[in-house]
Every structure is written in C-alpha cells, then in structure tokens.
Amino acid sequence: MTVTVLALPPLRLAALRHTGAYLDIGQAFAALDAIVRRSGVGGPNTMLAAVYYDNPAKTPAAALRSDAGVVLNDTDAVPEG
C-alpha cells in the first residue's frame, strides 16, 4: 500500500454520522447523496470525504463512529437533513 499525505486548505464539510462497522458507511453516503441531490448543492466535481474517529482494533464494530461528508463551497447553504 502506498500512502500519500497532502496539505489541503481548510474544507467546509456537511456530513451525516454513521455508527457501526466502517465498511457500512456506504449507507450514510447513500442518504447524503439523496439530501445533496434534493438540495441542488454540488455538481460533477463535488468532493466527498469520510472521517473516521475510532480505532477498530480497540472499539467494537457496533460502536465505531464515522462521518460521510460532502465538501461545500463557501457560498453553499448547508442542505436540510
């Protein structure tokens, strides 16, 4: 595996919380996609991001916390939901 570390400017993220196995975060991204499409935020170049908070080697899968997010422009309103 190759890891690349990038320095990015601050990003504004609207996110949905996912609790459970990290591999199941797709459910939160699917719900986020519906919210984003309904609100009209974003476009074809919209970036998605995931934030993982817990160490899966130390936290039970059912208690793992993560966020499925979409990067917003400075002018985008945070979508309802």
Sequence and secondary structure as in RCSB ss.txt:
>XXXX:A:sequence
MTVTVLALPPLRLAALRHTGAYLDIGQAFAALDAIVRRSGVGGPNTMLAAVYYDNPAKTPAAALRSDAGVVLNDT
DAVPEG
>XXXX:A:secstr
           EEEEEEEES GGGTHHHHHHHHHHHHHHT   TT  EEEEE S TTTS GGG EEEEEEEE TT
      
